């Protein structure tokens, strides 16, 4: 198990030259709370930031590694946004924009654009480019300062000849929501360990590192070439209509889960752990429940014991449960199975099948009657409702 002292030994910004490091002394005139407050005040005063965002999620315990980057523009003091921010993020795969009234994401590969008008704050709760971003720090650092029970320390390091603060703090049995900066109680009993590297002159962040004392998992975000006071992108770039000739508008009905009464599309997919191909047609005459899921999904993990119980309850009653993984590798499914112990059959490489059923959220469930018609469909597991529907058509 990784200890807190070991976390603090992990090299800072290994991609750049680290010349020297010294602990902050009393002569600096600021304690840890004072410096963190100073950084919080700076972020509270910032208006426009432009930077290159790089994020690494590295979770060996789950066999999960994901890296992403984007050219980023973030306005933290817009005059025309009720949520208090506006942004543009762009990389080779997508363009994401929120202009204060509409949020849209343009898929550069598929040439589609999805638009949401007047999105609520919670709709940004899984937005990847906010992951430990300046917005996260702006929201959470005042809370870190205010809580005197949080273990904190500060050091000064030289990176490429310039002084930087390293703010380190440990939350016992709490964690920081990496998007909007709320502090919450995680399910596991652990210490959450954070290290924020800040340019001492500008007081702007250049890296956030988050880990815990239970395993080697970590998340790291970096902000390269961060500049303040830059000009905002041109007016036309903020509205989805500007892109309407290049991208097809993805309408809500394009993403609706298949409805009751429709014929269930057939499929043929590989069964996990064997060379067998499984089709829906081979189960005609049975009641069939389909689950669509991915490994990196907390609701999918939480559903496993409930699905084991449903499968066991109806298994001998002319019923078949088929769990369809959308796109994960065999290695990731191996780890998922070892940790969560699903007792039912799993099919793999189901992205195309999921699309044909209109799946856009995980897990999603589709119940098919003996005649191959949809009897029930819903995103999310509502086990009592699902069991009632199964019992009604058996």
N, C-alpha and C positions, 0 to 999 in steps of 0.2 A: 504494500500500500504506500502511495506517495505521501510524504510528510510535508507540512507547510514549509519547513525550512528548505526542503528540496525544491519546492515550487519557486521560491525566491532566488534559487541558484540558476534557474534556466536562463541562458544567455538572452540579453535584450537586443532586439534588432540585429540578428545574426547576419543579415544581408549587408550591413554597413559596418564601417570600422569603428569599433569601440575602443577609445584610447585609454580612458581611465575612469574610475568610479570612486567616489568618496561619500561617506555618510554626511548628511547635513548636520552642522554643529549649531550651538546656541548663538554663535556670532552672526549667523544669518538672520537672526531676529524674528524668525517665524517657526512655529511648531507645525506638526503635521496638519492639524485642523486648520491652522492659519493659511497654509499653502494651498490646501484643497479648496478652502473658501475663496482664495485669490483666483484660482483657476475657474471655479464656479462663477464668480463675478465676471470674469472675462468672457466666458461663454454666454452669460446672460446679456452681455452688451454687444455681442457679435451680430451683424446683420447678414451679409452675404459671404459664403465660403465656396471656393472652387478647389477641387482636389481630385486625385486619382484614388479610388477606394479599392482595397484588396482585402479579401476575407478568406480565412482558412478555418474550416470546421474539421477537426481531427479527433475522432472518437474511436480509438482502438478497441474499446470494450464492446462496441457494436459493429466493428469492421467498417466504419463509415468515414470517408474522406471526401470533402467537397471544397473546391476553390472557385472563387468568382471575383471579378473585378469590374469596375465601371468608371467612366469619366463622370464626375459628380458636380452638380451645382445645388447648393442648399441655401435657401433664404429663411433665416430664423426670426425675422421681424417684418413679415409682409404686412402691408396695410389692408390687404383685401382677402385675407384668409381667416375664417373663423377658428381654424385649428392651430394657428400660430406658426405655420411653416408652409413653404412651397418648395418644389424640387424638380430637377431633371436628372435622370441617370441614364447612361447609354453605354452599351457594349456591342459586341458583334451579333448578339442574339436578340436584344430587345432595346426599346426605348420606353422609359417609364417617366410619366409626367403627372404632377398634381399642381394645378394652377389656382387653387383656392376654392374652386367650385366644382371642377370635374377632374377625375383621375382617369388616366388611360394608359394602357400598356400595349405597345405595338410589337408584334412578333415579326422580327425581320426575316425569319426563315419561311414561315408560312404565309406571310403578307396579310395578316389579320390584325385587327385592333379591337381591344375590349375597353369599353367606356363605362364609368360609374359616375353619376351625377350626385353632388352633395354627399360624398362618402362620410360615414361616421368615423370617429377616431379609431374605434375598434377594428375597422376594416384594414388598418395599417399594422395590425398586431403580428402579422407573419411576413412583413415586407422585408426582404432579405437585405436591401441596401441601407436599411436603418440599423442593422445588427451592430451593436456597440459603436454607434456613430456619434458625431458631435451632438446630435439631438438627444441620444440616450444619456450622454454625460451631462448635458445641460439640465436634464430632468433629475438625475440621480445624485449628483455630487452634493447638492445642498442637504439631501437626506443623510448622506454619509457623514457630513460634518455635524449635523444635528444629533445624531445617535452616538452618544459618548461611550456606549458599550462596544462599539466596533473597534477591533484592533487595527491600528494604522501605523505606518511609518513612511518616511520620506528620505530619499537619498538624491544626490546630484551625480550625474555622469556626464562625461564628455563624449559626444558622438560627432565624429568628423570635425573635431576642434571646437564644437559649440556646446555650451552647458545645457543640460536637460534635467528637469525634475523627473523622478520616478516615484509615483504615488502608489503605495501598496496598502491594501486593506483586506481584512478577512471577515466574512459574515458567517456566524455560527448558526446553523440550522435555517439559514435564509439565503436567497439568491436574488440577483438583479435580473428582471425581465430585460433581455438584451435589445428589445426594440424601443419601447417607450419609457424604460427606466423606472418602472415600479419595482418595489421590493416585495417578494412573496416567499411563502414557505414551501419548499419542494417536498415531494413525497419521500425522498430518501433522506436519512439523517446524515448530514455531511457539512463540512465547512466549504464555503465558496470563496475562492481566492482570486483577487484581481490586482492587476498591475497596469497603471496608466502612465505612459511616457509622454512628457509635455515639454515643448521647447521653452526654456527658461525666459528667453527674451520676449517671445510673442504670447506665451501662456496658452498656446493652442496645442491640441493633442497630435501626436504622430503615430501612436500605437496603443491598442488596448489588448491585454492578454487576460483570459479568464480560464480558470482551472478549478480543481477541487482536491480534497485530501483522500479520496477513495480510489482513484484510478489515474491513468495517464491521459484521460480525455482533456482536450483544451480547444478553445476558440481564440483566434487572433485576427484582429482587424488592423490595417495600416492605412494611413492617410498620407499620400505622397504628394509633394509639391503643393502643400496647402497654402492658398492665398486668400487674403481678405480684401474687401473693398473692390472686388472685380465687377465689371459690368454684367448685368443679367443677360441671359440669352435673348435674342430678338423677340419682339412681341408675337409674331406669327408662329413661332415654335411652341407656344404654350397651349395651342388649341388643336383638338383632334381633327377638326375640319381641314386643317392645313394638310393633313396626311391622307385625306379621303380618296384621292386619286391613286395613291400608291398602295393603300391597305384596304382590305374589305372589312367593313364593320361587322364584328361578331355580335350577333343579336342574342338576347337572352334565350330565345327559343332554340338557338343552335346548341345550347349547353344543358338542356333539360333532360333529366333522367327519364328513361323509357317509361311509358305510362301503362296503367292497368288496361287490359283488353287488347293490347297490341300483341302481335306474334313475336315470340322471342327469337332473335337472330341466332342461327346455328354457329358453332365454332368448332375448331379442332386444335387443341393445345397439348403441349407435352406435360406429362405428369411428373412432378418433382420426385427425384430419387429413382426414376425408372426410365426405360426407353419407350414406354407406352404413350400413345396419342389418345386423348380423351375428347369425345365430341358430345355436344348437347343431345344430338339425335339419338344416341344410344340409350338415353334415359327416358325416351318418350313412354308415357304410361305411368311415370313416377312424378311425384311432386319434387321439384328441384329448387333448392335455395342457392343463389350465387352471392358470393362476397367478392368485392373488388377492393384491393388493399395495396399498400406499399410498406416497406420496412421502416422508413423514417417517418413514423406517424404514431404519436402517443395514443390516439383513440384506437388505432388498429391493435396496438399492444394490449390495451385495456380490454378489448373485446374478446381476446382469446379464451379466457376461462368461461365466459358466458356462452361462446360459440361451442366450446367443448360440451357444455351442459345441454345445449339445444340439439347438437348432433347425437349425443347419447340418448336423449329423451325420445327422438323420433326415428332413430336409425332403423329399427325393425318394423316400420310402419309404411313401407312403400315410399320412402323419403330418401333423397340424396342431397348431401351438402357438398358444394364445390367451392373452394376458395381459390380465387384467381389473382395471382400477383401481377402487377402491371408491368414492371420493367427491371426489377432488381436482379443482380447476379446470383448465381448459385451459392457463392461464398457468403453473401449477405443473408440469403434465406437460411443457409446452414446455421449462422449465428443466431438469427431470429428464432429458429426452431429449438435450438439448444437452450436458449434462455427462457422462452415462453411456452414451450411444450404443446403446440397445437396437435390435436389427435385426429384431425380430419385430412382428407386429401387436398393437395395444393397443386394447381396448374401454374405454369410460368409463361413469360413473354406475352402477357395478355393486353398490351396497350391497344392494339387494333380492336380487340373484342370490347374493351372498355369504351372505346370511342363509338362503336356501333350501338352500345347500350346508353350512350349519353352521359357517361360517368365523368364528373368534374370534381368530386370530393371523395375523401377516403376516411373510413370505409363506407362503401355504398352497398346496399342489399337489394336483390331482385328475386322475387318468389315466382316460380313458374308452375302452372297447374299441369295436370296429366295430359291435356290437349296441346301443350306448348304455348299457352297464352300467359301473358303477364297478369298475375293476381295481386301483386303488391310490389312497390318499389320505394326506397327511401334512402337518403344520405344520412349516415349515422345509425348506430345500433340502439333501437328501442325494443329491448328484448321481450317485454310483456306484450306489446303490440304485435311484434313479429310472431311470437309463439301463438297468439290468438289467431292470426291469419293462417298459420300453418295448420293448426288444428281444425279450422273451419273448412279447409279444402281437402283434408285427408279423408 
